[in-house]
């Protein structure tokens, strides 16, 4: 009788918490050990917020944050709590945050799909110092709970971010605009009911310095005239503007909106605003009075060509720390080399630490080596999909 073939066993690859290419600090070694044996840890003791955040990120990568391990991050003296993958946490665990961390000012919960009205109500009633709330995936929280939260927290709320929910509707936005006038930071992403009629409500928030509107549904796309109106109201104070997935936004957003009203911006994200054209972007950058961007994301703006990158370097080459050029398929090698300087008009981007050139097909060995050699601060360069690299 023919023997059945043995099933091929594919070895699993365990990600290392620490890089093997650089000598880690003693602190990072301790964090890695704690993360590996998190199920056996009873108490973190006195650990700094930055170390706690590193630990939370490592544990989240391994999907080990649950009702038991989450309690390790809950201490009565904590003012900041960030949990980056709450998939395995029950609503009871979310509720316990309000019991164990009464002094919280900043709360960030990612993939918090099991959080309910009960927990949000506990936050508004027990977290009297709460200034900032970020929730991703709170799809069980109802409209009534959101409205009640904004009514209670009121003017002390300075930062609010919500993503991935179909229950945050216009009435919630109305309550936010009415009861939280001191909001400085607002980020919306993947909200099913986001509509252009929300824009006048957002425009009431005169203290905003950070604004993100991202990935609206196909039926409720952002319109140019609405964004221009919004920027005319809140633009003068903005330092961080992010508009992602604005498929219907035209060049007027640049010339009539950002150029005219936004002169303090340091971080600009226009990811996949794919109707913007190269001539308009070049004219915008050459005329814009807001000098010295530190972060710029123009990924997937597929109409942008070499002239745009040249204008970017003329405008902010000296100050850029983060630059995302992902999927700019029209770019050639020449402007990529300019990032490293040309010894004449443009010097190298000495402040640049992060560069994403994924699927920029003109990236080759010569350009990459020149960037590494001359951009001395560069720590991270993404070149996924660059098939000319060897």
N, C-alpha and C positions, 0 to 999 in steps of 0.2 A: 504494500500500500504506500502511495506517495505521501511523504511527510509534508504537512502544511508549512508554508513559509513563515518564518518568524517575523513578527512585526518589528520594523526598524525603529529603534529607540533614538529619538532626536535629543541630544543633550541640551539641558537648559543652561542658559547663560545668566549668571547672577551678576547684576550690576554692582560695581564697587561703590561704596559710599564716598571713598576718597580717591583722588587722582594718584596714580602711581608715578606720574612724571615729575611731580613736585613734592618736596618734603612738607608734609602737613604739620600744622601747629599742634601742640599738646591739646589745646582746646578742641580742635577738630577730631583728633584721635578719640578723645573721651566721648564726644557726641556720637561718633560712629559706633563705638562699643555699646553705648546706651541704646541706640537705635536697633542694633542687632539683637539685643536681649530685652527689648521693650516689654515683652510679656511677663518678664520676671521682676521688673522694676516696681517697687512699692511707693517710692517718693523721689522727686527730683531734688528736693531741698531748695537751697537758695541759688537759683540760676538766673542769669541776666536775660533780658528780653530778646536780645539779638541771638543768643545761643538757643533760647527756647524756640525761636522762629526757624533756625537752621534744623533743629531736631524735628520740628513739626513737618518740615518739607521732606526730610528723609523718610520719616515714618509714613507720610502720605503717599510717597512714591511706591512704597511696599503695601499700600492698602491696609495698614495695621491700626488705623485710628478707629476705635469702636467705643462702646459704652464704658469699658474698663480702662483702656489706655487714655481716653479723653479726660478722665478725672485727674490724671497726672498733671495736666496743663492748667487745671483750675485751682488757683490759690487766691485767698482773700485780698492779698496785696497787689494782685495783677491789675494794671491799668490798660494793658493791651493783650489781645488774644487773637491769634490767627491759626485756623485749622484748614488745611488746604485740600483735604479729601474726606468729607464727612459721610460718604456713601453708606458706611456700616454703622452709623450712629442712629439711635432711635430718637423719637421726639422727647422721651424722658431725659436723655443725655443732654439735648439742647436746653431743656427746661432747667437742668441742674446748673447750667452756667450762671443763671440769675441768682441761684442760691449760694454758690461758692465764690463768685467773683463780683461782689457788690460794688466794687470801686472801678469797674471797667469804664474806659473812655472810648476805646477803639475795639470793635468786634468785626472779625472777618471770617465768614463761613462759606467754604466753596463746596459745591455738590451737596448742598444740604436738603436733599429731596424729601426727607421725612419730617422736617420742621413744620409745625402747625400753628394755628392761631393761639393756642394755649401758651406756647413758648414766646411768641412775639409779644403777647400781652404781659407776660412775666418780665420781659426786658423793659417795657415802657413803665412798669410799675415799680420795679426793684433796682434797675440800673439808673440811678439818679444823676450820674455823671456822664452818661453816654453821649458822645459827640459825633461818633462816626460809626456807620453800620454798612457793611458790605455783605450781600447775600447772593449766591449764585445757585439757581435751581430751586427756589422756594415755591414750587408749583402747587403746594397744598394750602398756602396762606391765602385767605380770601380777601376780597375787596374791603369788607367791613373791618377786618383786622388791620389792614394797612391804614385806613382812614383814622381809626382809633389811635394807632401808634403815632401818627403825625400830630394829631390833636393833643396828645399827652406830652410828647417829647418837645414839640413846639420850637421855640426860638433857639434852644441850646444845640439843636442838630446842625452841624457844620459840614458834614460829609455824608453822602448817601449814594450807594451803588447797588443796582439790582440787575440781574441777568437771568435769562432762560425761565420765563414764566408767562403764562397766558392769563393770569388773574390780576395782574397790575394794569388797571384800565384808566380811562380818562379821569374818573372821579377820584382816583388815588392821586393822580398828578395835580388835580385841583386842590386837594387837601394839603399836599406837600407845598405848593406855591403859596397857599393861604397861611398856613400855620408855621412854616419854617423859613422865614424871610432872611435869616442870617446864613443860609447855605452858601458855602464857598466851593464845594466840590460835588459835582453831579455826574454820574455815569450810568447810561442806559445801554443795554445790549441784548439782542435777541428777544425783544418784547413783542409778542404776537399782536397786541392791540395798539402799538405805537402808531400815531397818526399825525398828520401835519397840523391838526387843530390843537395839538399839545404845545406847539411852538410859542404861541402868545403867552401861555402859562409859564413856560420856562423863562421867557423874556422878563417876567416880573422879578426874577431872582437877581437883583442888581449887584450882589456881592460875589458872584461866581468868579473864581480865578482858574478853575479847572472844569472842562466840559467835554463829555464824550457822548456821541450819538452813533450807535453802531448796529449794523445788520438788521434793518427793519424788514418786515415781511414784504413779499412781492406785491401785495395789494396795497400796502401803505408806504410807498417809497417816499423819501425826502425830496422836496421840490426846492429849486434854486431860490425862488423869491421868498420862501419861508425862512431858509437859512440866512439869507441876506438881512431880512428883517430882524431875526434873532441876534445876529452879530452887531447890528446897529444899536441894540439895547445893552447887550452884555459884553460886547467885544473889547471895549477900552480897558477892562480890568483883567482880561484873560491872559494867562501865562502858559496854559496847556490846553490845546484844542485838538480834539480827535473826532474825525468824521469818517467812519468806515462803511464801505459798501454803499456809497451814494451813487448808484448806477445812473440816476437821472440828473445829477448835478452838473451844471454847465460851467463854462469859463467865467460867467458873471459872478459866481461864488468867490472866485479869486479877486477879480477886479473891483466888484462893487461891495463885496463883503469883507474879506480878510484884509485886503490892501487898505481900504478906507478906515476900518474901525478897529483893527487889531494890531497895535504897535508895541505891545509888551510881550508877545508870545516868545517862549523859549523852546517849547516842545510842540511840534506840529505833526499830525498823523492824517494822511489822506488815502489810506489803504483802499485800493479797489474803487476809487472814484474814477472809473475808466472812461468817462466822457471828457475829462479834462485834456486839453491839447498842449503840445509843446510850446508853440508861440505864446500862448496865454500864460503858461507857467514861467517862461523866461522873462516876459515883460513884468509879471508880478514880482518876481524875485529881484529884478534890477531896479524896480521902483519902490520896493517895500522898505519902510523906515525902521522896521524891527530888526536890527542887526544882531547877529550872534545867536543863532539857533544852536541848542545843544543836542536835541533829538529831532530827527526827521525820518518819517516813514512814507515813502511814495511807492510802496510795493504794489504790484498788479495794476498800476496806472499804465496800461499797455500802449498808450499813444505817446508816451514820453520817449524822447530820443537823446542823442549825445548832447544837444544844446541845453537840455534841462540839467543834466549833471554838471556841465560846465558852469551854468548859472548858480547852481547850488554851491559849488566850490568858491565862486567869486563872492557869494553872499555870506557864507558861514563856514568856509573851509577851516578857518582858524579856530573855531569854537566847537565844531561838531564832535560829540562823544559817541553818538549812536546814529547809524545810517542804514536804512533798509531799502535795498534796490531789487528785492525779490521779483522775478518774472518780468523785468523790463527787457523784453526780447529785442528791442530796437537798439540797445546799447552796443557799441563796438569797443574794441580794446583801448583805443586812444583816450577817451575820457576816464576810463577806469585807472589808467596809468596816472592821470592828473591827480588822483587822490593822494598819490605819493609825491606830488609836486613835479614841476617841470624846470626848476632852476631859473626861471625868468619871472613871469608874472605871479605864478602860484607856488607857494611853498607846500610842503607835505602837511597832511592833517595830523598834527602832533598830539591833539587831544583825543583823537578817535580811539575808542576802546572796543566797540562792537560794530561789525560790518556784515550785512547779509547780502550776498550776491547769488543766492540760490536761483538756478535756472536763468542766469545771465550767461548765455551760451558763448560769449566772446571771452570769458575768463579763461586764461591759459597759464601755463607754468611761469612764463616770464613775468606776466602782470602780477601773479600771486607773490612771487619772490620779491618783486619790487615793493609791493605793499608791505610785506613783512619787514623788509630791510629799512624802509624809510618812515613808516608810521610806527614810531617807537613805543607808543602806548597801546597798540593793538593787542588785545587779549583773546578775542573771539571773532573768528571769521567763518561764516557759513557759505559753503560752496556746493551744496547738494544740487545735483542735476547739471553740473558744469563738466561736460563730457570731454572737453579738450585738456583737462588736467590729467596728468599721469601719476 
